[in-house]
Every structure is written in structure tokens, then in C-alpha cells.
Amino acid sequence: MSNRYYGPLHCGGYYHVFSRAVGDEKVFRDEENYQYFLDRLRHHISPVAAVLAYSLMPNHFHLLIRVREEKEVQAYFLLVKKISYNPQQHDLSDFVVERFGNCLNGYVQAFNKRYRRKGGLFMNRIRRNRAEETADILTFLFYIHKNAVHHGLEQQIGLWPYDSYRPLISGDQAWLEREEVMALLDGKQGFIQFHRKLSVANDYPTPNEL
């Protein structure tokens, strides 16, 4: 997998995208913050990138995404910019990164207004690693879902209410690319067993079977 933290987000590519709060700030202070952030992901990011998994921690977040194909991103470019995409003038990767910027900036504005604070909330630009093969995608998937346990927020995978483990099993959040994730692991039981097997191998408490 690539370790270029600020490389381009190419159409069709899979990426682990992440960012954290500045200093000792918290990105999420209450339930409404988490939900509002997910709403913004669905609104700003889903049109340009399929979201396969996420984990929202109090002071940072992780996403596993697949940037959509060129025709899809170009169509959304036209919808947003009101002009047709021209490869001589525009860059689709820049447009995708711009959508992330709009997503986070809008969240920060609402967050600052609610808590009467000023200034930035996230560190610099979003960071990203590209998955070069299926094994990388699965590595990122497990890493994201074990994050709450890794940081001591839960005792086992599947209990943290602000990651995608349970929604992917239940299908509650229709905007997640559930079918794509399940296809990688041969369905729901394969998904559960994948996390269970790696939890044992990495000495993490095993997830419940829902």
C-alpha cells in the first residue's frame, strides 16, 4: 500500500482517509456531532466517493473510500460547478479533495457556532493512504473497526456506536457500500468471521455475532 499521505485521490482508487483535531480539541463532543458529521459525509462525499467503512473517534476519524469512476465524478462536477469538466483546465482529484474540504469546513463552521469557539478544528489537509490490492483494503477495514478498542473506548469490536461495523451488518445506513464490502468477504458471516479471526490474531476481543 502507498504511504503518500497527501497524494492525489484517483478515480477508481481505494483509500484510507483520516484526520484529527488540533491540539487537545475534540472533533465530536456529543451524539448530535457524530450524526451531523455522518450527514455531511453522505451529502458531500458520497457523490464522489463510495464510503465502505468509517470510525469516528472523539478527536479523529477514519474512512475507507473508493473514489467513483470518472464519468460519475464528471457528472457531479457539472452539477456542482455548472460547467462541463475539461481535462485541460480541471483535475478530478482536486475536485474530490475539494469536496472533502467543503465537508470538513462546513462541519467546523457549525461546530464553532454551536460551542462559541473560533479557529480551525482539524490538522492541515486530510491524510490518505492508497490501497494497492484487496489485502490492503481488508487491512484498512479491520484497522478502522478495531479503532475504538485500540483507544480503550470499547471492550470489543462491534460495540462502538460511531463506526460502521454494526451498520454494515444490519444495512441500517443505506448510503454505505454494504454490498461491496460483503462481496469482499463472502457475505455477512464472512464479514463477522474476518473480524473475529483478526481479533484473535492481533489479541483484540472478538466481535459479537449479531
C-alpha positions in Angstrom: 0.0 0.0 0.0 1.1 3.6 -0.6 2.2 5.8 2.3 1.9 9.1 0.4 -0.2 10.9 2.9 -1.1 13.8 0.6 -1.1 12.2 -2.8 -4.0 12.5 -5.4 -7.3 10.7 -5.0 -7.6 8.9 -8.3 -10.9 7.8 -9.8 -11.5 4.1 -9.0 -8.9 4.0 -6.3 -9.4 2.8 -2.7 -8.1 4.9 0.1 -7.8 5.1 3.9 -8.6 8.8 4.6 -8.1 10.2 8.1 -7.7 13.4 10.1 -7.5 14.5 13.7 -8.2 17.5 15.8 -5.7 20.2 16.6 -4.0 20.0 20.0 -6.3 18.7 22.7 -9.5 19.6 20.9 -12.3 17.2 20.4 -13.9 16.8 17.0 -17.1 15.3 18.5 -18.5 16.3 21.8 -21.9 14.7 21.8 -24.3 12.4 19.8 -25.5 15.2 17.6 -21.9 16.0 16.4 -21.4 12.4 15.3 -24.7 12.3 13.4 -24.1 15.7 11.8 -20.7 14.6 10.6 -22.2 11.5 9.0 -24.9 13.6 7.4 -22.2 15.8 5.8 -20.3 12.7 4.6 -23.4 11.4 2.9 -24.2 14.8 1.3 -20.7 15.9 0.2 -18.6 12.7 -0.2 -21.0 10.0 -1.3 -21.5 11.6 -4.8 -17.7 11.4 -5.5 -16.6 8.5 -3.3 -18.2 5.4 -2.1 -17.8 5.1 1.7 -17.1 1.4 2.6 -16.3 2.0 6.3 -15.8 4.7 8.9 -14.8 5.2 12.5 -15.5 8.4 14.3 -13.4 8.9 17.5 -13.7 11.8 19.9 -10.6 13.6 18.4 -10.2 12.0 15.0 -11.9 10.0 12.2 -11.0 7.2 9.7 -12.7 6.4 6.4 -12.3 3.7 3.8 -13.4 5.0 0.5 -13.5 4.1 -3.2 -13.3 7.2 -5.4 -16.1 6.8 -8.0 -15.3 6.4 -11.7 -14.5 9.3 -14.0 -18.0 9.6 -15.6 -19.7 9.7 -12.2 -17.3 12.3 -10.8 -17.5 14.4 -14.0 -21.3 14.3 -13.8 -21.2 15.6 -10.3 -18.6 18.2 -11.3 -21.1 19.6 -13.8 -23.9 19.6 -11.2 -21.8 21.5 -8.7 -19.7 23.8 -10.9 -22.4 24.4 -13.6 -19.7 23.9 -16.2 -18.6 20.7 -18.0 -15.4 19.1 -16.9 -12.4 19.9 -19.2 -9.2 17.8 -18.6 -7.2 20.7 -20.0 -8.4 23.0 -17.2 -9.6 20.9 -14.4 -8.4 18.0 -12.3 -10.8 15.4 -10.9 -8.6 14.5 -8.0 -8.5 18.2 -6.9 -12.3 18.2 -7.2 -12.6 15.2 -4.9 -10.2 16.7 -2.4 -12.2 19.9 -2.6 -15.4 18.0 -1.6 -13.6 16.7 1.5 -12.5 20.3 2.3 -16.1 21.6 1.9 -17.4 18.7 4.1 -14.9 19.5 6.9 -15.1 23.3 6.6 -18.9 23.2 6.9 -18.7 20.9 9.9 -16.2 23.2 11.6 -18.3 26.3 11.0 -21.4 24.6 12.6 -19.2 23.2 15.4 -17.7 26.7 16.2 -21.1 28.3 16.1 -22.6 25.8 18.5 -19.8 25.9 21.0 -18.9 29.5 20.6 -15.3 28.9 19.5 -13.1 30.2 16.8 -10.4 28.9 14.5 -9.5 25.6 12.9 -10.5 22.2 14.3 -8.7 19.7 12.1 -5.0 19.4 11.5 -4.0 20.6 8.0 -5.3 18.7 5.0 -6.9 15.2 5.1 -4.3 12.5 5.0 -4.7 9.4 2.9 -3.1 6.0 2.1 -4.0 4.2 -1.2 -4.8 0.5 -1.1 -3.0 -1.1 -4.0 -4.6 -4.5 -3.7 -7.5 -6.3 -2.0 -5.4 -7.3 1.0 -4.7 -3.6 1.7 -8.5 -2.8 1.6 -9.1 -5.5 4.1 -6.3 -4.3 6.3 -7.8 -0.8 6.4 -11.3 -2.3 7.1 -10.1 -4.1 10.2 -7.9 -1.2 11.3 -11.0 1.1 11.2 -13.3 -1.2 13.1 -10.7 -2.0 15.8 -10.0 1.6 16.4 -12.4 2.1 19.4 -10.9 -0.9 21.1 -7.4 0.2 20.3 -8.0 3.5 22.0 -9.7 1.9 25.0 -13.2 3.3 24.2 -14.8 -0.2 24.0 -14.0 -3.7 25.1 -14.6 -5.4 21.8 -15.1 -4.7 18.1 -18.7 -4.0 17.2 -19.7 -2.2 20.4 -18.7 1.4 19.4 -21.8 3.2 18.2 -19.9 5.5 15.9 -18.3 3.1 13.5 -19.6 1.2 10.5 -19.4 -2.4 11.9 -23.0 -2.7 13.0 -24.5 -0.6 10.2 -22.7 -2.8 7.6 -24.2 -6.0 9.2 -27.7 -4.6 9.6 -27.9 -2.4 6.5 -29.2 0.5 8.5 -27.2 3.2 6.7 -28.1 2.7 3.1 -25.5 5.2 1.8 -22.7 2.8 2.9 -21.4 0.5 0.2 -22.5 -2.6 2.1 -22.8 -4.9 -0.8 -19.3 -4.2 -2.0 -17.9 -4.8 1.5 -19.8 -8.0 1.9 -18.7 -9.2 -1.5 -15.1 -8.9 -0.5 -15.8 -11.2 2.5 -18.4 -13.7 1.1 -21.3 -12.2 2.9 -22.4 -11.3 6.5 -20.9 -14.4 8.1 -17.6 -14.0 6.3 -17.6 -10.3 7.5 -18.1 -11.4 11.1 -15.5 -14.2 10.9 -13.0 -11.9 9.2 -13.1 -9.6 12.2 -13.2 -12.5 14.7 -10.1 -14.2 13.1 -8.0 -11.0 13.0 -9.1 -10.0 16.5 -7.7 -13.3 17.9 -4.6 -13.0 15.8 -4.0 -9.4 17.0 -5.1 -10.0 20.6 -8.2 -7.9 20.4 -11.5 -9.0 22.0 -13.6 -10.7 19.4 -16.8 -9.1 18.0 -20.2 -10.3 18.8 -22.1 -12.2 16.2 -25.2 -10.1 15.6 
